[in-house]
Amino acid sequence: MKFFIKNIIIAFLLVCLISCDSVFQQRISRFKEEKICGKVSKKYIDELNHYHKSLILNNSYDLGIEIWDNDSIDLWNFISIGDSVNKPKGSYDLTVIKQNGLSVKFKYNK
């Protein structure tokens, strides 16, 4: 009986893990097809979402930024209120355009 219950629990956990990964992959695919464009109006740490670093754009888009990376520049410290961001549809890459015209691309970090 204990063996049977143990196998059921293991099977349940495997199903949960597989379905969670599937949901995550679906969200990532939908995200790739989104176009994100706007000016940063607010930077904040989202305490209710595991303290993720986030931006609010002038179009009210709430953008978590921890998935982008640049080998030499930290996005959180680089971006300022008033800077523009652009992620074209069909791409994961985010471009930040500073108010002085400097443009830096950040790669999606899986």
Summary of the structure (lengths in Angstrom):
residues: 110
radius of gyration: 18.7
end to end distance: 41.8
largest distance: 69.7
contacts: 259
relative contact order: 0.15
helix: 35%
strand: 33%
